[in-house]
Amino acid sequence: MVAQATADHCRSIGDEVVALTRKELDIANAENVRSVVEEHRPDAIINCAAYTNVDGAEGEPERAYAANVTGVENLAKTAKEFGAVFVTISTDYVFDGANGGFYFEGDEPNPQGIYAKTKRKGELAALNANERSIVVRSGWIYGKGGTNFLSVMADLLRDGKRIKAIRDSFGTPTFAGDLAARLRELAELDEPGIFHVTNSGPGTSYLGFAEAVCEMGGFDATLIESVSKDELRRPAPRPASSKLGSLRCEEFGLAPMPDWEDALLRSMNGIQAKYHQ
Ligand SMILES: NC(=O)c1ccc[n+]([C@@H]2O[C@H](COP(=O)([O-])OP(=O)(O)OC[C@H]3O[C@@H](n4cnc5c(N)ncnc54)[C@H](OP(=O)(O)O)[C@@H]3O)[C@@H](O)[C@H]2O)c1
């Protein structure tokens, strides 16, 4: 999802982009990574690949580790060898959610599930292997391509099906298109370290997000059933609140990210044709 948005954005501003699927490049394979980077000699590598099945990771930690730690380390080392800027994406789930408010770049991570733990190890692997690494934490990402909570929700609501939305779990929704533009800016900025990138605003709950989707998409809001996170037990632990705020983007003079409701509306308009034909 984020890879497609990033490739589209970079092409739209005139970059020469080599976008590779897993079949073309297995990031967990060091030789594969080195030969691909040697062939293309990129100025920047933006890693959007990851093992992203949060619940699935509990049952297959080795696969999650291979992509989220070994893969990131392979790319970071190879970027250093070939002099490319390296940007990799991490997650709001590196935090445990105990503070109940926003997490900033300097806050201490405390990942809970296997997915979150591998993502945190991946952050450290990137930063240790390459002093030029840029780690971008984001959260609640939706956009074109793949299955994400907006597409699942909108598909069900369009079909008149009831959905359960958690009222006591909070995050900062992020439109993949906006994240993509910021990833590109950060590659250009070439300042290493951790950056938090989400759409701005106070954040919301899954329930708040679902209500906004109904309002903007013209769906029937009575189809939403409000549930607590404990009612909707899922295999992997998740932070109750993982809202991200950024001090570092401001420090480097980057413009505030668009507001999450504005971003959702733009994204919904983009998919309007699919849901309102
Ligand atoms: N979606 C969210 O809400 C969210 C929130 C916070 C952070 N993030 C992070 O954002 C980044 C992008 O997420 P996304 O939602 O765009 O993920 P996505 O749609 O699931 O895409 C991840 C891609 O990585 C590929 N991949 C997995 N292992 C690989 C390997 N060893 N080598 C090469 N490719 C491999 C996957 O291929 P297969 O499909 O073949 O496995 C998939 O195409 C990830 O780092 C994710 O952890 C996502």
The ligand as a Tripos MOL2 file, in Angstrom:
@<TRIPOS>MOLECULE
LIG
   48    52     1     0     0
SMALL
NO_CHARGES

@<TRIPOS>ATOM
      1 N1         -0.7930   -0.3260    7.4470 N.am      1 LIG1
      2 C1         -0.6360    0.3090    8.6120 C.2       1 LIG1
      3 O1         -1.6230    0.7570    9.2500 O.2       1 LIG1
      4 C2          0.7290    0.5620    9.1670 C.ar      1 LIG1
      5 C3          0.8370    1.2460   10.3890 C.ar      1 LIG1
      6 C4          2.1090    1.5410   10.8810 C.ar      1 LIG1
      7 C5          3.2350    1.1840   10.1580 C.ar      1 LIG1
      8 N2          3.1080    0.5060    9.0040 N.ar      1 LIG1
      9 C6          4.3270    0.1570    8.2790 C.3       1 LIG1
     10 O2          4.2720    0.7680    7.0000 O.3       1 LIG1
     11 C7          5.0300    0.0020    6.0620 C.3       1 LIG1
     12 C8          4.1880   -0.2710    4.8260 C.3       1 LIG1
     13 O3          3.0120   -0.9540    5.2450 O.3       1 LIG1
     14 P1          1.8500   -1.3160    4.2330 P.3       1 LIG1
     15 O4          0.5880   -1.2030    5.0030 O.co2     1 LIG1
     16 O5          2.0430   -0.5970    2.9500 O.co2     1 LIG1
     17 O6          2.1560   -2.8730    4.0380 O.3       1 LIG1
     18 P2          1.6410   -3.9130    2.9520 P.3       1 LIG1
     19 O7          0.5990   -3.3180    2.0730 O.co2     1 LIG1
     20 O8          1.3560   -5.1640    3.7150 O.co2     1 LIG1
     21 O9          2.9460   -4.1090    2.0720 O.3       1 LIG1
     22 C9          4.0840   -4.7440    2.5670 C.3       1 LIG1
     23 C10         4.7440   -5.4290    1.4040 C.3       1 LIG1
     24 O10         5.9950   -5.9660    1.8310 O.3       1 LIG1
     25 C11         6.1630   -7.1910    1.1340 C.3       1 LIG1
     26 N3          7.1540   -8.0340    1.7990 N.ar      1 LIG1
     27 C12         7.0170   -8.7760    2.9070 C.ar      1 LIG1
     28 N4          8.1730   -9.4330    3.1770 N.ar      1 LIG1
     29 C13         9.0360   -9.0870    2.1860 C.ar      1 LIG1
     30 C14        10.3680   -9.4500    1.8950 C.ar      1 LIG1
     31 N5         11.0610  -10.2950    2.6690 N.pl3     1 LIG1
     32 N6         10.9590   -8.9030    0.8020 N.ar      1 LIG1
     33 C15        10.2670   -8.0450    0.0070 C.ar      1 LIG1
     34 N7          9.0030   -7.6650    0.2330 N.ar      1 LIG1
     35 C16         8.3970   -8.1940    1.3080 C.ar      1 LIG1
     36 C17         4.7900   -7.8080    1.1410 C.3       1 LIG1
     37 O11         4.6990   -8.8180    0.1820 O.3       1 LIG1
     38 P3          3.7060  -10.0610    0.4210 P.3       1 LIG1
     39 O12         2.3220   -9.4780    0.3640 O.co2     1 LIG1
     40 O13         4.0440  -10.9670   -0.6650 O.co2     1 LIG1
     41 O14         4.0190  -10.5930    1.7870 O.co2     1 LIG1
     42 C18         3.9240   -6.5910    0.8330 C.3       1 LIG1
     43 O15         3.8220   -6.4060   -0.5630 O.3       1 LIG1
     44 C19         5.4690   -1.2540    6.8280 C.3       1 LIG1
     45 O16         6.7710   -1.0420    7.3030 O.3       1 LIG1
     46 C20         4.4990   -1.3190    7.9960 C.3       1 LIG1
     47 O17         5.0710   -2.0140    9.1030 O.3       1 LIG1
     48 C21         1.8770    0.1800    8.4740 C.ar      1 LIG1
@<TRIPOS>BOND
     1     1     2 1
     2     2     3 2
     3     2     4 1
     4     4     5 ar
     5     4    48 ar
     6     5     6 ar
     7     6     7 ar
     8     7     8 ar
     9     8     9 1
    10     8    48 ar
    11     9    10 1
    12     9    46 1
    13    10    11 1
    14    11    12 1
    15    11    44 1
    16    12    13 1
    17    13    14 1
    18    14    15 2
    19    14    16 1
    20    14    17 1
    21    17    18 1
    22    18    19 2
    23    18    20 1
    24    18    21 1
    25    21    22 1
    26    22    23 1
    27    23    24 1
    28    23    42 1
    29    24    25 1
    30    25    26 1
    31    25    36 1
    32    26    27 ar
    33    26    35 ar
    34    27    28 ar
    35    28    29 ar
    36    29    30 ar
    37    29    35 ar
    38    30    31 1
    39    30    32 ar
    40    32    33 ar
    41    33    34 ar
    42    34    35 ar
    43    36    37 1
    44    36    42 1
    45    37    38 1
    46    38    39 2
    47    38    40 1
    48    38    41 1
    49    42    43 1
    50    44    45 1
    51    44    46 1
    52    46    47 1
@<TRIPOS>SUBSTRUCTURE
     1 LIG1         1 GROUP 0 **** ****
